[in-house]
Amino acid sequence: GEYEKAEARLSEMLAIAKEHLESTDLELAHCLSQYAELLRKQQKIDESMALHQEALKICLHNYEIHASPKHKRSQLKRRYSLSNFEIEGSKMEVQLSDCQTCIGCCLASKKMPKEAGMRHQEALKFREKHLSPMHPLLSESLNYVGEAMLNQQQPSKALPYFIRALGIRKVAFGPGHPAVAHVLGLLACALRALGRFEEAHIRFVECIVICERVFKPTHPNLIPNLMNFGRLLILEQNWVEADEVFRRALSIHKGAGRSGGVETEIDELLKQVEAKGGGAGIGADLVAKFGTLGLGETSKAENGGNFLLFTDPGRDLDDELTFALISSWCNDGSREARGLAKIAFLGVVASFGDTERRTRLCRGTLDVFTLGKVPVSLGEHDPKADNCSVDFSESYLPLSEWKPMDRKVMLQHIYENAEDKSIDVVLIAAMNDFAEFVEENPTLFVEKTRSVNIMGGAILPEEDEGEDAFMTPDDSYNNFCDEEASETVFEKCQELCVPMKLLSRFAAYKVPLQRGVYEQMQKGGHPVAKRLMEEQKHSILELWKRACSPPNSANRAELPDRCDRAWFINTFMGGPTEENAKLEYIDDVWPFIKSFNMYDPLCTIAVLAENQKFFDVEKFYVKGCEHQLIGSSKERPGIVEAECENLKEYMISAFLRSVEAPKLPTDDADPEEFIVHI
């Protein structure tokens, strides 16, 4: 009854507006949109969409005039004072985004997710331009685009949108608001589709608890969330709880006096549960064995791109930039057309100290970079290195209840399911976890590893030591962190004839990036880019203090003695000057910083055959196996002189692509599948 009254009044208002306003007046567009939204809420989708499109036409007319050359803007400038002209332009774009959003919702109701997603992405573009980063309307667009991605079976691309929307809504509305519950339900669906069942379970429960608190326990709004939760319980094979959840949804549906498709759908789900029988399922066993994420298969690319990464994010920022780099490759839909190898990111081990915090940072960062199905495991804890710099207020980090995978199970699974000579190991952290795997699984290591890529240099054998004398680790930071493990990896690779590619600090010194790259990355509001920008200053100040500390001091936190004050000034400040000569241990050195070295991204870039043009590689043979060194000395840094600027531009372009919003899939895109199959 209330809808009928509202519709009558809005219909009358619209008739008056059409009688007294010009056909291109934005106020008329507003009236059309209001009436259209009321119709949409009554499921009168076709009527609603026709009115929204009429409103959009008016908005586009005004927007095109505003954006046209100056001599064509006179009719708008007569309407608005010159001082308000730009303000009105912003209002037009926001109203345009509202029209696109409403049409997107209509298209979604008509089961047209791709077309709906395109409208919502247009709306998001304008809203990001004009609204604050924490504006509720921004979260609305993020949610809608994520939902369109999810409906096109692209959960890893949907995940960043839901994570960002959730962060905004918790601040804007409070953690117990139904708007938060809505995005929690969608986030849970994305996690379920990625095979991350335990996380999905927690998010569904959160969603349902909020709905029960805000609405009554028998409110129809609970039905879709209960049904989605029940589908997760089926995947976990928890038949008893699934039966209870579906029967509750059915009871609420009937209690509301409703009938039709939902009841039929619930009946079908209940039959599926009954056919499988009662009893708790194997969900808990799956989590114990595989953690909260299943495992995919390796790529069969011949020229590189099957990355298994050992990393220590949270101290230096280039680990997270390495994730950004690989993400830009994985999301580059043109690689195949350009004849480039397929990229697969097989898994991550968070190594060295404070591994629990590092692991959470890995998981959250990968999720935001659309790498939600990449498994993450917990490395061995090293109490000597408890200095992971992670702000746990970051909205994109996973729940504290999240459990990483067991690294031994993950590594065993990845290796056993890989093609022969297909895995590219990338070591950009201490090597203790990888050394352990190699010693325990030498046969698997030899059969399945294509290359071992190390951020760190080597000491080459003297000529009189013979052809088969081994290279040994130099004093690079990663080699230095666990010297015994580094020696084991070097020895096993040479003894078992597994090719190593070593990239030394001299290569990184040759192609530093200006500090402005972080400012460029964070302009679009990407949460990881924002963190990197804020953290870079803190990180560099801490490194300055470590470098200024005396040799063997605990304050150096595993920093080699060669990395002293003079090293810092030469590396980050462009060399000594009168100004930086006066700096003390406690001073703010940020204003003097000119550039940063991209150690870990460079090591990762060097893995791919397509990038060999950038590098001056020295080859060494042990027992007939070729090993490569990039940067044997300051005099031979391992970077082709003519390619230095191109390599810098390559890195910057990849970093900037990584923080762009995930794009809607093309018509021929393959749907993502569940990673865990039961």
C-alpha positions in Angstrom: 0.0 0.0 0.0 2.8 2.5 0.8 4.4 1.8 -2.5 1.2 2.7 -4.3 0.8 6.0 -2.4 4.5 6.9 -3.1 4.2 6.0 -6.7 1.1 8.2 -7.1 2.8 11.2 -5.6 6.0 10.8 -7.6 4.0 10.3 -10.8 2.3 13.6 -10.0 5.6 15.3 -9.2 7.1 14.1 -12.5 4.2 15.4 -14.5 4.6 18.8 -13.0 8.3 18.8 -13.6 7.8 17.9 -17.3 5.3 20.7 -17.6 7.4 23.4 -16.1 11.1 22.4 -16.7 13.1 22.3 -19.9 13.6 18.9 -21.4 17.3 19.1 -20.7 17.1 20.4 -17.1 19.0 18.4 -14.5 16.1 18.8 -12.1 14.0 16.8 -14.5 16.6 14.1 -14.6 16.5 14.0 -10.8 12.7 13.6 -10.8 12.9 10.8 -13.4 15.5 9.0 -11.3 13.5 9.1 -8.1 10.4 7.7 -9.8 12.4 5.1 -11.6 14.0 3.9 -8.4 10.6 3.4 -6.8 9.6 1.3 -9.7 12.8 -0.8 -9.5 12.1 -1.5 -5.8 8.7 -2.9 -6.9 10.5 -5.1 -9.5 9.1 -3.1 -12.4 12.4 -3.4 -14.1 11.6 -2.5 -17.7 9.7 0.6 -16.7 12.4 1.7 -14.3 15.1 1.2 -16.8 13.4 3.3 -19.5 13.0 6.2 -17.0 16.6 5.9 -15.9 17.9 5.9 -19.4 15.8 9.1 -20.1 17.5 10.7 -17.0 20.9 9.5 -18.2 20.3 11.1 -21.6 19.6 14.5 -19.9 22.8 14.2 -17.8 24.9 13.2 -20.7 23.6 16.2 -22.7 24.6 18.6 -20.0 27.9 16.8 -19.3 28.9 17.0 -23.0 28.3 20.8 -23.1 30.3 21.3 -20.0 33.2 19.3 -21.3 33.1 20.9 -24.8 35.3 23.7 -26.1 34.8 27.1 -24.4 32.9 28.8 -27.2 30.2 26.1 -26.9 29.7 26.5 -23.1 27.9 29.8 -23.1 24.5 28.4 -22.4 25.7 26.8 -19.2 27.8 29.8 -18.2 24.7 31.9 -18.4 23.0 29.6 -16.0 25.8 29.4 -13.5 28.2 32.1 -12.2 31.8 31.6 -13.4 32.9 30.8 -9.9 30.4 28.0 -9.6 31.0 26.6 -13.1 33.5 23.9 -12.1 31.5 23.0 -9.0 28.5 22.4 -11.2 30.6 20.3 -13.5 31.5 18.1 -10.5 27.8 17.8 -9.6 27.0 16.8 -13.1 29.5 13.9 -13.0 28.2 12.7 -9.7 24.6 12.8 -10.9 25.8 11.0 -14.1 27.4 8.3 -11.8 24.0 8.0 -10.0 22.2 7.3 -13.3 24.8 4.8 -14.3 24.5 3.0 -11.0 20.7 2.7 -11.2 20.8 1.4 -14.8 23.5 -1.1 -13.7 21.2 -2.3 -10.9 18.4 -2.8 -13.5 20.7 -4.7 -15.8 21.8 -6.9 -12.8 18.1 -7.7 -12.1 17.7 -8.7 -15.8 20.7 -11.2 -15.2 23.1 -9.2 -17.4 26.2 -9.0 -15.2 28.7 -7.9 -17.8 26.5 -5.0 -18.9 25.7 -4.1 -15.3 29.4 -4.2 -14.4 30.3 -1.8 -17.2 27.7 0.7 -15.9 29.0 0.4 -12.4 32.6 0.8 -13.5 31.6 4.1 -15.2 29.9 5.2 -12.0 33.0 4.2 -9.9 35.2 6.3 -12.2 33.3 9.5 -11.6 32.8 8.8 -7.9 36.5 8.2 -7.3 37.2 11.5 -9.1 34.9 13.6 -7.0 34.2 11.9 -3.7 36.4 11.3 -0.7 38.2 7.9 -0.4 35.9 6.9 2.5 32.6 8.1 1.0 29.7 5.6 1.3 28.7 6.1 -2.3 32.2 4.9 -3.3 31.6 1.7 -1.3 28.3 1.3 -3.2 30.1 1.3 -6.6 32.9 -0.9 -5.3 30.3 -3.4 -4.1 28.4 -3.4 -7.3 31.5 -3.9 -9.5 32.6 -6.7 -7.3 29.2 -8.3 -7.5 29.4 -8.1 -11.3 32.8 -9.8 -11.3 31.5 -12.5 -9.0 28.5 -13.1 -11.2 30.9 -13.6 -14.1 32.8 -16.2 -12.1 35.9 -14.0 -11.4 36.2 -14.2 -7.6 39.8 -13.2 -7.4 39.0 -10.0 -9.3 35.9 -9.4 -7.2 37.8 -9.7 -3.9 39.7 -6.4 -4.0 36.5 -4.5 -4.5 34.7 -6.2 -1.6 37.8 -5.7 0.7 37.9 -2.0 0.0 34.1 -1.5 0.3 34.2 -3.3 3.7 36.9 -1.0 5.0 34.8 2.1 3.9 31.5 0.9 5.3 32.9 -0.1 8.7 34.2 3.5 9.1 31.2 5.2 7.5 28.4 3.2 9.2 29.9 1.2 12.0 30.8 -2.5 12.2 27.2 -3.6 13.1 25.4 -1.8 10.2 23.3 -3.9 7.7 25.4 -2.2 4.9 28.4 -3.9 6.4 26.5 -7.2 6.6 25.7 -6.9 2.9 29.3 -6.7 1.8 30.4 -9.4 4.3 28.0 -11.8 2.6 29.4 -11.0 -0.9 33.0 -11.2 0.4 32.1 -14.6 1.9 30.8 -15.8 -1.5 34.1 -14.7 -3.2 36.1 -16.6 -0.6 33.9 -19.6 -1.0 34.5 -19.5 -4.8 38.2 -19.4 -4.2 38.1 -22.5 -2.0 39.0 -20.5 1.2 36.2 -22.2 3.1 37.2 -21.3 6.7 37.4 -17.6 6.0 34.2 -17.7 4.1 32.5 -19.5 7.1 33.6 -16.8 9.5 32.4 -14.0 7.2 29.0 -15.7 6.6 28.5 -16.0 10.4 29.5 -12.3 10.9 27.0 -11.3 8.2 24.1 -13.4 9.7 24.8 -12.2 13.3 24.5 -8.6 12.2 21.3 -9.3 10.2 19.8 -11.0 13.3 20.7 -8.1 15.5 19.4 -5.4 13.2 16.4 -7.2 11.8 14.3 -9.8 13.6 15.6 -13.4 13.4 12.7 -14.3 11.0 13.2 -11.3 8.6 13.2 -12.3 4.9 16.5 -10.4 4.4 18.2 -13.3 6.1 17.1 -15.8 3.4 19.8 -15.1 0.7 22.6 -15.1 3.3 21.4 -18.4 4.9 21.2 -20.0 1.4 24.7 -18.9 0.5 26.0 -20.1 3.9 24.2 -23.5 3.4 26.0 -23.9 0.0 29.3 -23.4 1.8 28.3 -26.0 4.3 27.6 -28.4 1.5 31.1 -27.8 0.1 32.5 -28.5 3.6 30.3 -31.6 3.6 28.7 -30.5 6.9 25.4 -32.0 6.1 23.7 -31.6 9.5 24.3 -27.9 9.8 23.5 -27.4 6.1 20.1 -29.1 6.7 19.4 -26.8 9.7 20.3 -23.6 7.8 18.2 -24.5 4.7 15.2 -25.4 6.8 15.5 -22.2 8.7 15.6 -20.2 5.4 12.5 -22.2 4.2 10.6 -21.5 7.4 11.3 -17.7 7.2 10.2 -17.7 3.5 6.9 -19.5 4.3 6.4 -17.4 7.4 6.6 -14.2 5.3 3.7 -15.6 3.2 5.9 -16.0 0.1 6.0 -18.8 -2.5 7.7 -19.4 -5.8 11.2 -19.8 -7.0 13.1 -19.5 -3.7 11.0 -22.2 -2.1 11.7 -24.6 -5.0 15.4 -23.7 -4.9 15.6 -24.5 -1.1 13.7 -27.8 -1.6 16.3 -28.8 -4.2 19.2 -27.9 -1.9 17.6 -29.9 0.9 17.2 -32.9 -1.4 20.9 -32.6 -2.2 21.7 -32.6 1.6 19.5 -35.5 2.4 21.0 -37.6 -0.4 24.5 -37.2 1.1 23.3 -38.2 4.6 23.9 -36.7 8.0 27.0 -36.2 10.1 29.7 -33.6 10.3 31.7 -33.3 7.1 35.4 -33.1 6.3 35.6 -29.3 6.4 37.8 -29.3 9.5 40.1 -32.0 8.0 40.5 -29.9 4.8 41.6 -26.9 6.9 44.0 -28.9 8.9 45.6 -30.4 5.8 45.4 -27.5 3.3 44.9 -24.4 5.5 42.3 -22.0 4.2 43.1 -22.2 0.6 43.4 -25.1 -1.9 46.1 -25.5 -4.5 46.1 -25.1 -8.2 48.2 -26.6 -11.0 51.3 -25.2 -12.4 51.5 -23.5 -15.8 53.0 -25.4 -18.7 54.8 -22.4 -20.1 58.2 -23.2 -21.6 59.9 -19.9 -21.1 59.4 -19.1 -17.5 56.6 -17.9 -15.3 55.9 -20.6 -12.7 56.8 -18.6 -9.6 57.3 -20.1 -6.1 58.3 -17.2 -3.9 60.1 -17.1 -0.5 59.7 -13.6 0.9 59.9 -11.5 4.0 57.5 -8.5 3.6 57.1 -5.9 6.3 60.7 -4.8 6.6 61.6 -3.5 3.2 58.8 -2.5 0.7 60.3 -4.2 -2.4 58.7 -7.5 -1.4 55.3 -6.0 -1.7 56.4 -4.4 -5.0 57.3 -7.9 -6.2 53.7 -8.9 -5.6 52.7 -5.9 -7.6 55.0 -6.8 -10.4 53.8 -10.4 -10.7 50.2 -9.2 -10.4 50.7 -6.9 -13.4 51.9 -9.9 -15.4 49.1 -12.2 -14.3 46.5 -9.6 -15.2 48.0 -8.7 -18.6 45.5 -10.2 -21.0 47.6 -9.3 -24.0 50.6 -11.5 -23.1 49.5 -14.5 -25.2 48.7 -12.3 -28.2 52.2 -10.9 -27.9 53.7 -14.3 -27.9 54.8 -14.1 -24.2 54.8 -17.0 -21.8 51.9 -17.7 -19.4 52.5 -16.6 -15.8 51.5 -18.8 -12.8 52.0 -17.8 -9.2 52.2 -21.1 -7.4 52.6 -20.1 -3.8 54.3 -17.9 -1.2 56.3 -18.8 1.9 56.7 -16.0 4.4 60.2 -16.5 5.8 62.5 -15.2 8.4 61.3 -13.5 11.7 57.8 -12.7 12.9 56.4 -15.0 10.2 52.8 -14.9 11.5 52.6 -11.2 10.9 54.4 -11.4 7.6 52.1 -14.2 6.4 49.0 -12.1 7.1 50.6 -9.2 5.2 51.3 -11.6 2.3 47.7 -12.9 2.3 46.1 -9.4 2.4 48.4 -7.9 -0.2 47.9 -10.8 -2.6 44.1 -10.5 -2.2 44.1 -6.8 -3.1 46.3 -7.5 -6.1 43.7 -10.0 -7.4 45.9 -13.0 -6.4 43.4 -14.4 -4.0 43.9 -18.0 -5.1 47.7 -18.0 -4.5 48.4 -20.1 -1.4 50.4 -18.6 1.4 52.3 -20.6 4.0 54.0 -19.9 7.3 57.8 -20.0 7.3 59.9 -21.1 10.2 60.0 -18.5 12.9 63.4 -16.8 13.6 63.3 -14.8 16.8 66.4 -12.9 15.7 64.3 -11.0 13.2 61.2 -9.9 15.0 60.8 -6.6 13.2 57.9 -6.9 10.8 56.5 -3.5 10.3 52.8 -4.1 9.8 50.0 -1.9 10.9 47.1 -4.2 11.8 44.6 -1.5 11.3 45.1 -2.0 7.5 41.6 -2.9 6.2 42.8 -5.4 3.7 44.6 -7.8 6.1 42.8 -11.0 6.8 41.0 -11.9 10.0 43.1 -12.8 13.0 41.4 -16.2 12.9 42.8 -16.8 9.4 45.2 -19.8 9.3 48.0 -20.0 6.7 48.9 -23.3 5.1 51.4 -25.7 6.4 54.5 -24.9 4.3 55.7 -28.5 4.1 52.2 -29.6 2.8 52.1 -26.7 0.4 55.5 -27.2 -1.0 55.1 -31.0 -1.3 51.8 -30.5 -3.2 53.1 -27.9 -5.5 56.1 -30.0 -6.4 54.3 -33.3 -6.8 51.7 -31.8 -9.1 54.2 -29.8 -11.2 55.5 -30.6 -14.7 59.1 -31.7 -14.8 61.6 -28.8 -14.9 58.8 -26.2 -14.6 59.1 -24.4 -11.2 61.0 -21.1 -10.9 62.0 -20.7 -7.3 62.5 -17.0 -6.3 64.4 -16.4 -3.0 64.1 -12.8 -1.9 64.5 -13.6 1.8 66.5 -15.8 4.2 66.8 -19.3 2.7 66.1 -21.5 5.7 62.7 -22.7 4.6 63.8 -23.6 1.1 67.0 -25.2 2.3 64.9 -27.4 4.6 62.7 -28.5 1.6 65.7 -29.3 -0.6 67.4 -31.4 2.0 64.3 -33.4 2.7 63.1 -33.7 -0.9 66.2 -33.8 -3.1 64.7 -36.0 -5.8 61.5 -33.8 -6.2 63.7 -30.7 -6.2 65.8 -31.9 -9.1 62.9 -33.3 -11.1 60.6 -30.3 -10.9 62.8 -27.2 -10.5 63.6 -25.2 -13.6 65.6 -22.5 -11.9 66.5 -21.1 -8.5 66.7 -17.3 -8.6 68.4 -15.6 -5.7 68.5 -11.9 -4.7 72.1 -12.0 -3.7 75.5 -12.5 -5.2 78.3 -15.1 -5.1 82.0 -15.5 -4.5 83.4 -17.1 -7.6 86.1 -19.8 -7.2 89.7 -19.0 -8.1 91.0 -20.3 -11.4 93.4 -22.8 -9.6 90.5 -24.4 -7.8 89.4 -26.4 -10.9 86.4 -26.3 -13.3 84.0 -27.9 -10.8 84.8 -25.8 -7.8 81.6 -24.4 -6.3 80.5 -20.8 -6.0 79.7 -19.7 -2.5 77.3 -17.0 -1.1 78.7 -13.5 -0.7 77.8 -11.1 2.1 74.5 -10.0 0.5 71.8 -9.4 3.1 69.7 -12.4 2.2 72.7 -14.7 2.2 73.8 -13.1 5.5 70.5 -13.6 7.4 71.0 -17.4 7.6 74.5 -18.2 6.4 74.2 -22.0 6.9 71.0 -22.1 4.9 72.5 -20.0 2.1 75.5 -22.3 1.9 73.1 -25.4 1.8 71.1 -23.9 -1.1 74.2 -23.0 -3.1 75.8 -26.3 -2.5 72.8 -28.4 -3.4 72.0 -26.5 -6.6 75.6 -27.0 -7.8 75.9 -30.6 -6.6 72.5 -31.6 -8.1 72.9 -29.5 -11.3 69.9 -27.3 -10.8 70.5 -23.9 -12.5 70.9 -20.8 -10.3 70.4 -17.2 -11.4 71.9 -14.7 -9.0 71.2 -11.0 -9.1 73.6 -8.9 -6.9 73.1 -5.5 -5.3 75.4 -4.0 -8.0 72.6 -4.6 -10.5 70.0 -2.8 -8.3 72.4 0.1 -7.7 72.5 0.7 -11.5 68.8 1.3 -12.0 67.3 3.0 -8.9 63.8 4.5 -9.1 63.0 8.0 -7.9 60.9 8.2 -4.8 58.1 9.7 -6.7 57.0 6.3 -7.9 55.3 5.7 -4.6 53.4 9.0 -5.0 52.3 8.0 -8.5 51.1 4.6 -7.3 48.9 5.9 -4.4 47.0 8.5 -6.4 44.1 6.2 -7.2 43.5 5.2 -3.6 44.8 1.7 -3.9 45.2 0.4 -0.3 48.5 -1.3 -0.7 50.0 1.7 -2.6 48.7 4.0 0.2 50.4 1.8 2.8 53.7 1.7 0.8 53.7 5.5 0.5 53.2 5.9 4.3 55.5 3.2 5.3 58.4 4.1 3.0 59.3 7.1 5.1 59.2 5.1 8.3 61.1 2.3 6.7 63.9 4.5 5.4 64.3 6.3 8.8 64.7 3.0 10.5 67.2 1.8 8.0 69.2 5.1 8.5 69.3 4.3 12.3 70.5 0.8 11.6 73.1 1.9 9.1 74.4 4.5 11.6 74.8 2.0 14.4 78.3 0.6 15.1 79.4 -2.8 13.7 78.0 -5.9 15.6 75.4 -3.7 17.3 72.0 -5.4 18.0 70.5 -2.2 16.6 71.7 -3.2 13.1 69.1 -6.0 13.1 71.1 -8.3 10.8 72.3 -5.5 8.5 75.8 -6.3 7.2 78.6 -4.1 8.5 79.4 -2.9 5.0 75.9 -1.1 5.0 77.1 1.8 7.1 76.4 5.5 7.1 78.5 6.1 3.9 76.7 3.3 2.1 73.3 4.8 3.0 74.3 8.3 1.8 75.6 6.9 -1.5 72.7 4.5 -2.0 69.7 6.7 -1.2 71.0 10.3 -1.2 72.9 10.4 -4.4 76.3 10.7 -2.7 77.8 13.0 0.0 77.0 16.7 0.2 77.6 19.5 2.7 74.0 19.2 3.8 73.9 15.4 4.5 77.3 15.5 6.1 75.7 17.2 9.1 73.0 14.6 9.6 72.9 12.8 12.9 71.5 9.4 13.9 68.2 10.9 15.2 67.7 13.3 12.3 64.8 13.1 9.8 66.6 12.1 6.6 63.5 11.9 4.4 64.0 15.3 2.7 67.4 14.1 1.5 66.2 10.9 0.0 66.4 10.8 -3.8 65.8 7.2 -4.9 65.3 3.6 -3.9 66.8 0.4 -5.2 64.4 -2.3 -6.4 66.3 -5.4 -5.4 63.5 -8.0 -5.3 61.5 -6.9 -8.3 64.7 -6.9 -10.4 65.5 -10.5 -9.3 62.0 -11.5 -10.3 62.1 -9.7 -13.7 65.3 -11.5 -14.5 63.5 -14.9 -14.3 61.6 -14.4 -17.5 63.3 -15.2 -20.8 61.5 -12.2 -22.4 63.5 -9.8 -20.2 67.0 -11.0 -20.9 67.6 -8.0 -23.1 68.0 -5.9 -20.0 70.7 -7.9 -18.4 74.5 -8.5 -19.0 74.7 -12.1 -17.8 77.9 -13.9 -16.8 77.7 -17.6 -17.2 79.5 -20.2 -15.0 79.5 -23.9 -15.4 79.7 -26.5 -12.6 79.5 -30.2 -13.5 78.3 -29.1 -16.9 75.3 -27.1 -15.5 75.0 -23.5 -16.4 74.6 -20.9 -13.6 74.2 -17.2 -14.2 75.3 -14.1 -12.3 74.0 -10.6 -12.9 76.3 -8.0 -11.4 79.6 -9.5 -10.4 81.1 -6.1 -9.4 80.5 -2.4 -9.4 82.5 -2.2 -12.6 80.2 -4.9 -14.2 76.8 -4.3 -12.6 75.0 -6.7 -15.0 72.6 -4.2 -16.6 73.0 -3.4 -20.3 73.9 0.3 -20.4 71.6 1.1 -23.3 68.6 -0.5 -21.5 68.9 1.2 -18.1 66.1 3.8 -18.7 64.0 1.2 -20.5 64.3 -1.1 -17.5 63.3 1.7 -15.1 60.3 2.5 -17.3 59.4 -1.3 -17.4 59.3 -1.4 -13.6 57.3 1.8 -13.2 54.7 0.8 -15.8 54.3 -2.6 -14.2 53.8 -1.1 -10.7 51.3 1.5 -12.0 49.3 -1.3 -13.9 49.1 -3.3 -10.7 47.2 -0.6 -8.8 44.7 -0.1 -11.5 41.2 -1.4 -10.7 40.6 -4.9 -12.0 38.9 -4.8 -15.4 35.7 -6.7 -16.2 36.5 -10.0 -18.0 36.3 -10.2 -21.8 33.7 -12.4 -23.5 36.3 -15.2 -24.0 37.7 -15.1 -20.5 37.7 -18.5 -18.7 35.7 -18.6 -15.5 37.7 -19.3 -12.3 37.0 -22.6 -10.7 37.0 -23.8 -7.2 40.6 -24.5 -6.2 39.7 -27.3 -3.7 37.7 -30.1 -5.2 36.0 -32.5 -2.8 
